Amino acid sequence: MEHPTSEHGLRTYLIGFVLAVILSVIPFWLVASHALPPGRTMLVIGIAAILQILVHLRFFLHLNFTSTPKENLLAIVFTAVLIFIMVGGSFWIMFDLHTRMAA
């Protein structure tokens, strides 16, 4: 593993930082400017969030599918599935409660 202060390591971190900033600024700008309809804005925010996760995994955690041990990738996939179930279940419950309370 290379030292983070080496030129290649610093370059990797700077590329990741710039990408992370861009992927953060785009949704903020869309919400502030109302440039798109709300449905499309939510879609762009979701896509930017997924890309943001991939940027963090690649540039800051240095995970890729070729050199990372399978155990680490399985742990990440398992964590992602659990988070998806918890967040999705929470949204399901909240929307269900909303429809029941609105009726």
C-alpha positions in Angstrom: 0.0 0.0 0.0 1.3 3.4 -0.9 1.8 6.2 1.5 -1.0 8.8 1.2 1.5 11.7 0.9 3.2 10.2 -2.2 2.5 12.0 -5.4 0.2 9.3 -6.8 -1.6 9.0 -3.5 -2.2 12.7 -3.2 -3.3 12.9 -6.8 -5.9 10.1 -6.1 -7.2 11.9 -3.1 -7.5 15.2 -4.9 -9.3 13.6 -7.8 -11.7 12.0 -5.3 -12.2 15.3 -3.5 -13.0 17.2 -6.7 -15.5 14.5 -7.8 -17.1 14.5 -4.3 -17.4 18.3 -4.3 -19.0 18.3 -7.8 -21.4 15.5 -6.9 -22.4 17.5 -3.8 -22.8 20.9 -5.5 -25.0 19.6 -8.4 -27.9 18.5 -6.1 -27.6 21.6 -3.9 -27.7 23.8 -7.0 -30.7 22.0 -8.5 -32.7 22.3 -5.2 -31.8 26.0 -4.8 -32.5 27.0 -8.4 -35.5 24.8 -9.0 -34.0 24.1 -12.5 -35.9 20.8 -12.9 -39.3 19.5 -11.8 -39.3 17.9 -8.3 -39.4 14.3 -9.6 -36.4 14.8 -11.9 -34.5 16.7 -9.1 -35.1 13.7 -6.8 -33.8 11.3 -9.5 -30.6 13.4 -10.0 -30.1 13.5 -6.2 -30.4 9.8 -6.0 -28.0 9.2 -8.9 -25.5 11.7 -7.4 -25.7 9.9 -4.1 -24.9 6.5 -5.6 -22.0 8.0 -7.6 -20.8 9.7 -4.4 -20.7 6.3 -2.7 -18.8 4.8 -5.5 -16.3 7.8 -5.5 -15.7 7.4 -1.8 -15.2 3.6 -2.1 -12.8 4.0 -5.0 -10.8 7.1 -4.2 -10.8 7.2 -0.4 -11.2 3.6 0.7 -9.2 2.3 -2.2 -11.7 -0.5 -2.9 -12.0 -2.0 -6.4 -13.3 -5.3 -7.7 -9.9 -6.5 -8.9 -7.5 -6.3 -6.0 -9.9 -6.2 -2.9 -10.2 -9.5 -1.1 -13.6 -11.2 -1.6 -14.3 -11.2 2.1 -14.2 -7.4 2.2 -16.4 -7.1 -0.9 -18.9 -9.5 0.6 -18.9 -7.5 3.9 -19.6 -4.3 1.9 -22.4 -5.9 -0.1 -23.9 -7.3 3.1 -23.8 -3.9 4.7 -25.4 -2.3 1.7 -28.2 -4.8 1.7 -28.9 -4.3 5.4 -28.9 -0.5 4.9 -31.2 -0.8 1.9 -33.6 -3.0 4.0 -33.6 -0.6 6.9 -34.0 2.6 4.9 -36.5 1.0 2.5 -38.5 -0.5 5.4 -38.5 2.9 7.1 -39.8 4.6 4.0 -42.4 1.9 3.6 -43.6 2.4 7.1 -43.6 6.2 6.9 -45.5 6.2 3.6 -48.0 3.7 4.9 -48.6 5.7 8.0 -49.0 8.8 5.9 -51.6 7.3 3.7 -53.5 5.9 6.7 -53.4 9.2 8.6 -54.5 11.2 5.5 -57.6 9.1 4.9 
